[in-house]
Amino acid sequence: MTTSLLTAWAIGHENMLREWTFPFWVLVTVLLTVTSALALTPPTFLAMVYGYFLGWVALPLLFMLNLGAICIVYFLARFLNPGKTRNYLLAVYPKVGILLKRFRAQELRLIFFAKLSPILPFAVTNLFFAIAGARLKQVLAGGTLGMIPRTILAVWVGYEAQDIRYLLEHPNEGLGSKVLLILLISASTVGMGYFFRSRNAVGN
């Protein structure tokens, strides 16, 4: 719903967006960092829009947005008492303890593969990592490594687009972007599938 509204707004205000100065884009990025943390604006969608209007100059802003949103979700999750949530899950689903133990042993790897996927919900995965007890340093490191390929892909798609309406309504139209998107999703799926496979994951 939010993406549809943003698409309609961006299409209707293209000329205004082109007149924004870089310092104003920085201020907008700060605001969008908060909305992305609250799952109101998908970072991959924003990367395409930024790529369309700013080109490769947008990358530092997008990295700042992603890392800032990760930190916001991580610290907001502390108010949910993640330790109590984990204890509740362990009481209801004892086998979750084995998954959490494996997760702590491979935090960086799982976070990287989760962030590599352009289709996994950004805010939801951040919340999951916080509740699972991931260390902030690991979330930031894995999030950075995982977001670089998908962010570059989204910026490239936006940069190469000739029309914002067609870009936002057909984000994966090009063959090259389709291939890269499939590769990212496949790599993410294989990486997380290895973690969640039944053998050793639930204890035999």
N, C-alpha and C positions, 0 to 999 in steps of 0.2 A: 504494500500500500504506500509506504513512505517513498520507495523507489519510484513508483509511478507518479507521485506528486512532484518529486524532485525533477523527474524527466520532463514533465509538462512545464514546470517553472523554468528550467534551464533552456528549453527550446523557445519559450516565449520571451526570454530576457537575454538572448545571445549577445546582442549589441551592448547591453549594459555590462555584461560580464567581460567583454573584450576591453572595456574602458577601465576596469579595475587596475590599480597600481599594484606592484609586487608587495609593498608594505600592507596594503589592504588585504591581499591574499593571505598574508601571514596572520592577520587578525581573524580572518574567516576560518583559517585552519585551526586556530585555537578553539573557536566555537564548535567546529565540526569534530574536533577531538573529543569533546564532551558528548556530542550527539552520537558519535560512533561507539563510545563506551556504553551508552544507554541503548544500543541496538536500533537507533533511529536512522542512521546513515551508513550503508555498507561501504567500507573502505575501498573495495575493488571498483565499485561504481564511481566513487569519488576520484579514484586514480585515472579512470578513463576521461572524466570531465576535466581534471587538472591537465592531463596530457593533451587534450584538445586545445585548451586555451593557453597553457604555459609551455608545453613541450617538455623536454628533459629537465628543464629548470625546476619542474615540479617535484622531482624525486626527493630532495631534502625535506620539503614540506610534508610529503606523504610519509616518509620515514618518521618524522617528528610526530605526525598524527597517529600512526600505528603504535609507536612506543608510548606516547602519552596516554592513549586509550587503554592500553594494556595495564599501565600503572594505576589508572583510575579504577578499573574493574577490580584489580587485585586488592586495592585498599578498601574499596566499597564492600568487597566480599568479607572483610574482617568483621563488619557489623552483622553479618549473618551467622557469626560464630561457626566457622568451618569445622572446628574440632568437634563440636556437638553434633553437627550434621554427619560427619564421618562416623562418629560413634553410633548414631541412629542407624545408618546404613549397614554398619557391621552387625548390629543386633538383629536387623531384619534379614540381611543377606550376608551371612558369614563369609561366603566365598569372595565377597568384595575385598576382603582383607588381603587376599593373595594378589589381586589385581593392583591394589594400592601399593603393596610391597614391590611388585615388579615395576610399577610406575616410578616409584622413588629411585629405583636402581637405574632407570633409563629415562629420566625426566627429559633431558635435552633432546634425545632421539625422538620421543613421541611428540613433544611440543613442536619440533621442527617439521615433522611430517604432517601434523595437523594444520600448522600455519601455511604449509606449502599448498594446500588445497584451496582453490578459489571459491569452492562451493560450501565449505563448512562455515556455519554462522560465526562471525568474528567474536561478538560479545559472549556468546554461549560457551565457546571453547575457552575463552579467558576465564570465565566464571568457574568452569569445570576444573581448570588447573589450580585455581586458588583454593577451591573447596577440597581438592585432592591433596593439598598440602605442598604443592610445588613451591620451591624457593623463587623469590622475585628475580634473582640474578639469572636463574635457569630459564624462567619464562621470557625474560627480555632477550637473552642470548638465542634461545630457540626460535622465539618470535621474529627476531631480526633476520636470522638465517633463512627462515621459511618464507618471510614476506618479500624478500628481495626479488626472487624470480617472478612471483605473481604480480607484484607491483610494477616491475619493469615491463612485463607483458601488457598489463592494462594501460600503462602510459603510452607504450608503443602503439597499441590499437587506437587510442585517442589521438595521438600525434599524427598518425597516418590518415585519419578520417577527414573527409572533405565536407561533410555536413553533419551537424550535431544531432539533428533529428534521426538521421539514418544510423548514426553511431549508437545512440542510446536505445533505439528500437531493434537494432541488429548488431549487438556488440561483438559477436563472434562470426561475422560474415566471411572474413578472409580465410583462405585455406591455411596460411601460415599460423594465424592466431588459433584456428581450430586444432591444428596439430600440436601446438605448444600447450594449449589448454588440456587436451587429452593426455599429454605426457605428464603434466603437473598432477592431474587428478589420479592418473595411474600410479605415479610414484608415491603419492600420498596414500593411496589405498593399499598398495603393497607394503609400505612401511608400517602403517598402523595395523594392517592385517597380520603381520608377523607378530606384533605385540599381543593382539587379541586372539590369536589362534588358540584352540582349545588345549593343545598339548602343552603342559606345564603351566597354562594360564589359570586353571582352576584346581590344579592339584589332583593327581590320580592316586 
